[in-house]
């Protein structure tokens, strides 16, 4: 275990710890005849102990002032799980509630009934999903008009849960830039050794038309970083699903962007699975399926942050000063 000092030059003052051993350290007493004084070995031992405690206290104070710390280190860990980037839609439609099965005959909620929005359900189930998979590394990107980095890949449970909660702050915007979000999420796997399964989990209730350049970039990144794509499509009420082929041949991308995006994902040369979640129960089942699909050996580096050690040295100095104070109180006075 390595240690370092913020102000190492202060250790040049360590010879000051020898000062208690020079001089009496207390006022001189005048006696008419030293031979009349009785032998007092206890006092001699206490005097030596007093000097030793003072030397240790000075040394501890000087070391504490020099700022000792344990530098940041990286430790290799081995587990079973996946490196998972969550790409969550934060468009305005995600603030709409689930109504049940999304068909024309599904009943609407009665007046005053409070239903969870699609975003709330997704964050709640994602939080439970992350809590169950403690071995996974999670990262998060949210997107609407632009992708926003929320969390890089990490395995810290508290940070992961905080990032999931932070994804619900504010209100979503009208546009959905799926292509930009996919590219940004895939870029998180760059410069990382491939040591386990990688997943990009897309949670969205909409789609968009992707240009040729965007499609080529997504395909390149997915193949380069060997990322499996899972799409949890949160179907809006009465809207066509990703598995519903267009009935008309003209402009299938404009009329059925979710179907077109699904076909593009199927053309990728990386693993791809799609799920349609039409209510909270279906979304929960889809997340359970994803949880059971990827559980491979995972090698990763965990960063142990810098740790300051000066408090322990200050505590040691204070511990030495307490018996010194007690010894001063029991000294005999003339």
C-alpha positions as CSV (number, residue, x, y, z in Angstrom):
1,X,0.0,0.0,0.0
2,X,1.6,3.3,-1.1
3,X,1.5,6.6,0.7
4,X,2.3,10.2,-0.3
5,X,2.6,13.6,1.3
6,X,1.1,16.9,0.3
7,X,3.8,19.0,2.0
8,X,6.8,16.7,2.5
9,X,9.2,19.5,3.3
10,X,7.6,19.9,6.8
11,X,9.2,16.6,7.7
12,X,12.5,18.4,7.8
13,X,11.3,19.8,11.2
14,X,11.2,16.2,12.7
15,X,14.4,16.9,14.8
16,X,12.2,19.1,16.9
17,X,10.9,15.9,18.4
18,X,14.2,15.6,20.3
19,X,13.7,18.9,22.2
20,X,11.9,17.3,25.2
21,X,15.1,15.3,25.9
22,X,17.2,18.4,26.4
23,X,16.8,20.4,29.6
24,X,14.7,19.8,32.6
25,X,11.5,20.9,31.1
26,X,10.2,22.3,34.4
27,X,11.2,25.0,36.9
28,X,14.3,24.2,39.0
29,X,13.8,23.5,42.7
30,X,16.4,24.7,45.3
31,X,17.3,22.2,48.1
32,X,19.8,22.7,50.9
33,X,21.3,19.2,50.5
34,X,20.6,16.8,47.7
35,X,21.6,13.9,49.9
36,X,18.5,14.5,52.0
37,X,16.3,13.7,49.0
38,X,15.0,10.1,49.1
39,X,15.4,7.7,46.1
40,X,12.3,8.1,43.8
41,X,12.5,5.6,40.8
42,X,8.8,6.2,40.0
43,X,9.4,9.8,39.3
44,X,12.4,9.0,37.1
45,X,10.2,6.6,35.1
46,X,7.4,9.1,34.8
47,X,9.8,11.8,33.7
48,X,11.1,9.5,30.9
49,X,7.6,8.7,29.9
50,X,6.7,12.4,29.8
51,X,9.6,13.1,27.5
52,X,8.7,10.1,25.2
53,X,5.0,11.2,25.0
54,X,6.0,14.8,24.1
55,X,8.3,13.5,21.3
56,X,5.6,11.3,19.9
57,X,3.1,14.2,20.0
58,X,5.5,16.5,18.1
59,X,6.2,13.8,15.5
60,X,2.5,13.1,15.0
61,X,1.7,16.8,14.6
62,X,4.5,17.3,12.0
63,X,3.3,14.2,10.0
64,X,-0.3,15.4,10.2
65,X,0.7,18.9,8.9
66,X,2.6,17.3,6.0
67,X,-0.7,16.0,4.6
68,X,-0.3,12.2,4.4
69,X,-2.7,10.5,2.0
70,X,-3.2,7.3,0.1
71,X,-3.2,8.0,-3.7
72,X,-6.0,6.9,-6.0
73,X,-5.5,3.4,-7.3
74,X,-7.2,1.1,-9.7
75,X,-8.0,-2.5,-8.7
76,X,-9.1,-5.2,-11.1
77,X,-12.4,-6.9,-10.1
78,X,-13.9,-10.0,-11.6
79,X,-17.7,-10.7,-11.4
80,X,-20.6,-12.0,-13.4
81,X,-22.8,-9.5,-15.2
82,X,-22.6,-7.0,-18.0
83,X,-21.6,-3.5,-19.0
84,X,-25.0,-1.9,-19.6
85,X,-25.7,1.6,-21.0
86,X,-29.3,2.7,-20.5
87,X,-30.6,5.1,-23.1
88,X,-33.9,6.5,-21.8
89,X,-36.4,8.6,-23.7
90,X,-37.2,11.9,-22.0
91,X,-39.6,13.3,-24.6
92,X,-42.9,14.8,-23.7
93,X,-44.8,11.6,-24.5
94,X,-43.0,9.8,-21.7
95,X,-44.9,12.1,-19.2
96,X,-48.2,10.5,-20.3
97,X,-49.7,7.7,-18.2
98,X,-50.1,4.0,-19.0
99,X,-53.8,3.3,-19.6
100,X,-53.7,-0.5,-19.7
101,X,-53.7,-2.5,-22.9
102,X,-53.3,-0.1,-25.7
103,X,-56.3,-0.9,-27.9
104,X,-59.3,1.1,-29.0
105,X,-61.5,-0.7,-26.5
106,X,-59.3,-0.1,-23.4
107,X,-61.2,1.9,-20.8
108,X,-59.9,5.3,-19.9
109,X,-59.2,6.2,-16.3
110,X,-62.1,7.7,-14.3
111,X,-62.0,11.4,-13.4
112,X,-59.4,12.2,-10.8
113,X,-57.6,8.8,-11.0
114,X,-53.8,9.3,-10.7
115,X,-51.8,6.9,-12.9
116,X,-48.1,6.5,-13.1
117,X,-46.6,8.0,-16.3
118,X,-44.5,5.9,-18.6
119,X,-41.4,7.6,-17.4
120,X,-42.2,7.0,-13.8
121,X,-42.9,3.3,-14.4
122,X,-39.7,2.9,-16.4
123,X,-37.6,4.5,-13.7
124,X,-39.2,2.5,-10.9
125,X,-38.7,-0.8,-12.7
126,X,-35.2,0.2,-13.9
127,X,-34.3,1.0,-10.2
128,X,-35.5,-2.4,-9.1
129,X,-33.7,-4.0,-12.1
130,X,-30.4,-2.3,-11.2
131,X,-30.7,-3.3,-7.5
132,X,-31.1,-7.0,-8.5
133,X,-28.1,-6.9,-10.7
134,X,-25.4,-5.7,-8.3
135,X,-22.6,-7.2,-10.4
136,X,-23.4,-5.2,-13.5
137,X,-21.8,-1.9,-14.5
138,X,-24.5,0.7,-15.4
139,X,-24.3,4.0,-17.3
140,X,-27.1,6.3,-18.4
141,X,-27.9,8.7,-21.2
142,X,-31.2,10.5,-21.6
143,X,-32.3,12.0,-24.9
144,X,-35.0,14.3,-26.3
145,X,-33.8,16.9,-28.7
146,X,-30.2,16.2,-27.7
147,X,-28.5,13.4,-25.8
148,X,-27.5,14.2,-22.2
149,X,-24.9,12.2,-20.3
150,X,-26.2,11.3,-16.8
151,X,-23.8,8.6,-15.7
152,X,-20.7,6.9,-17.1
153,X,-20.2,3.2,-16.5
154,X,-19.9,2.5,-12.8
155,X,-20.8,-0.2,-10.3
156,X,-21.6,2.1,-7.4
157,X,-25.2,1.2,-6.3
158,X,-25.8,4.6,-4.6
159,X,-24.7,6.6,-7.7
160,X,-26.7,4.4,-10.1
161,X,-29.9,4.8,-8.1
162,X,-29.3,8.6,-7.9
163,X,-28.8,8.8,-11.7
164,X,-32.0,6.9,-12.3
165,X,-33.9,9.3,-10.0
166,X,-32.2,12.3,-11.7
167,X,-33.5,11.2,-15.1
168,X,-37.0,12.2,-14.0
169,X,-36.2,15.9,-13.2
170,X,-38.0,18.5,-15.3
171,X,-40.4,18.0,-18.2
172,X,-39.6,16.4,-21.5
173,X,-39.5,18.2,-24.9
174,X,-41.5,17.4,-28.0
175,X,-38.7,16.0,-30.3
176,X,-37.1,12.6,-30.1
177,X,-33.5,12.3,-31.5
178,X,-33.1,8.6,-31.2
179,X,-30.1,8.5,-33.6
180,X,-28.1,11.1,-31.5
181,X,-28.8,9.2,-28.3
182,X,-27.7,5.9,-29.8
183,X,-24.4,7.3,-31.0
184,X,-23.7,9.0,-27.7
185,X,-24.5,5.8,-25.7
186,X,-22.4,3.6,-27.9
187,X,-19.4,6.0,-27.6
188,X,-19.3,5.2,-23.9
189,X,-17.7,1.8,-24.7
190,X,-14.8,3.4,-26.5
191,X,-11.3,2.8,-25.0
192,X,-12.6,0.1,-22.7
193,X,-11.2,-3.5,-23.0
194,X,-13.8,-6.0,-24.0
195,X,-13.9,-8.2,-20.9
196,X,-17.6,-9.1,-20.6
197,X,-21.0,-8.8,-22.3
198,X,-22.1,-5.3,-23.4
199,X,-25.7,-4.2,-23.6
200,X,-27.4,-1.0,-24.8
201,X,-30.9,-0.9,-23.3
202,X,-33.1,1.5,-25.2
203,X,-36.3,2.5,-23.4
204,X,-38.5,4.7,-25.6
205,X,-42.1,5.1,-26.6
206,X,-41.3,6.7,-30.0
207,X,-39.0,6.6,-33.0
208,X,-37.6,8.8,-35.7
209,X,-36.3,8.6,-39.2
210,X,-32.5,8.1,-39.3
211,X,-30.4,9.4,-42.1
212,X,-27.9,7.3,-44.0
213,X,-24.9,8.9,-42.2
214,X,-26.5,8.3,-38.8
215,X,-27.3,4.7,-39.6
216,X,-23.8,4.0,-40.8
217,X,-22.3,5.5,-37.7
218,X,-24.6,3.5,-35.4
219,X,-23.7,0.3,-37.3
220,X,-20.0,1.0,-37.1
221,X,-20.0,1.7,-33.4
222,X,-22.2,-1.3,-32.5
223,X,-19.9,-3.6,-34.5
224,X,-16.7,-2.0,-33.3
225,X,-17.6,-2.2,-29.6
226,X,-19.6,-5.5,-29.9
227,X,-22.7,-4.2,-28.2
228,X,-26.0,-6.1,-28.0
229,X,-29.1,-3.9,-28.4
230,X,-32.3,-4.3,-26.5
231,X,-35.3,-2.1,-27.3
232,X,-38.1,-1.8,-24.8
233,X,-40.7,-0.1,-26.8
234,X,-43.4,1.5,-24.6
235,X,-46.3,1.6,-27.0
236,X,-48.5,4.6,-26.9
237,X,-52.3,4.1,-26.9
238,X,-53.7,3.1,-30.3
239,X,-50.4,3.7,-32.0
240,X,-48.9,1.0,-34.4
241,X,-46.3,-1.3,-32.9
242,X,-42.8,-2.0,-34.0
243,X,-43.9,-5.4,-35.3
244,X,-46.8,-4.0,-37.3
245,X,-45.8,-3.8,-41.0
246,X,-47.1,-0.8,-42.9
247,X,-50.3,-1.5,-44.9
248,X,-49.3,1.0,-47.6
249,X,-46.1,1.0,-49.5
250,X,-45.6,4.8,-49.8
251,X,-43.3,6.4,-47.3
252,X,-43.2,3.6,-44.7
253,X,-40.5,5.5,-42.7
254,X,-42.6,8.6,-42.3
255,X,-45.8,6.8,-41.5
256,X,-44.3,4.0,-39.4
257,X,-40.9,5.2,-38.0
258,X,-41.0,2.6,-35.2
259,X,-41.3,-0.2,-37.7
260,X,-38.6,1.2,-39.9
261,X,-36.3,1.6,-36.8
262,X,-37.0,-1.9,-35.8
263,X,-36.0,-3.2,-39.3
264,X,-32.8,-1.2,-39.1
265,X,-31.9,-2.7,-35.8
266,X,-32.6,-6.2,-37.2
267,X,-30.1,-5.5,-40.0
268,X,-27.2,-4.8,-37.5
269,X,-24.6,-7.6,-37.3
270,X,-24.9,-7.6,-33.5
271,X,-27.4,-9.3,-31.2
272,X,-30.8,-7.5,-31.1
273,X,-34.0,-8.1,-29.2
274,X,-37.2,-6.0,-29.1
275,X,-40.0,-6.0,-26.6
276,X,-43.3,-4.2,-26.7
277,X,-44.5,-2.9,-23.4
278,X,-48.2,-1.9,-23.5
279,X,-48.7,-1.6,-19.7
280,X,-46.6,-1.7,-16.5
281,X,-46.9,-5.5,-16.3
282,X,-45.6,-6.0,-19.8
283,X,-42.7,-3.6,-19.2
284,X,-41.9,-5.5,-16.0
285,X,-41.9,-8.8,-17.8
286,X,-39.6,-7.4,-20.5
287,X,-37.1,-6.2,-18.0
288,X,-37.2,-9.6,-16.3
289,X,-36.4,-11.2,-19.6
290,X,-33.5,-8.9,-20.2
291,X,-32.2,-9.6,-16.7
292,X,-32.0,-13.4,-17.5
293,X,-30.3,-13.0,-20.9
294,X,-26.9,-11.5,-20.0
295,X,-24.9,-12.9,-17.1
296,X,-21.4,-13.5,-18.4
297,X,-17.9,-13.2,-16.7
298,X,-17.0,-9.5,-16.3
299,X,-13.6,-8.0,-15.7
300,X,-13.3,-4.4,-14.8
301,X,-11.2,-1.8,-13.1
302,X,-12.5,-0.2,-9.9
303,X,-11.1,3.2,-9.0
304,X,-10.4,3.6,-5.3
305,X,-10.4,7.3,-4.6
306,X,-7.7,9.2,-2.7
307,X,-8.0,8.9,1.0
308,X,-6.6,11.6,3.4
309,X,-4.8,10.2,6.5
310,X,-4.1,13.3,8.5
311,X,-7.0,12.8,10.9
312,X,-5.4,9.7,12.3
313,X,-2.2,11.5,13.0
314,X,-4.0,14.4,14.7
315,X,-5.8,11.9,16.8
316,X,-2.5,10.2,17.8
317,X,-1.1,13.6,18.8
318,X,-4.2,14.4,20.9
319,X,-3.9,10.9,22.5
320,X,-0.3,11.7,23.6
321,X,-1.3,15.1,25.0
322,X,-3.9,13.7,27.3
323,X,-1.5,11.8,29.6
324,X,1.0,14.7,29.4
325,X,-1.7,17.0,30.8
326,X,-2.4,14.4,33.6
327,X,1.3,14.2,34.5
328,X,1.5,18.0,34.9
329,X,-1.4,17.9,37.3
330,X,0.2,15.3,39.6
331,X,3.6,17.1,39.7
332,X,4.8,18.2,43.1
333,X,5.0,21.9,43.6
334,X,7.3,23.8,45.8
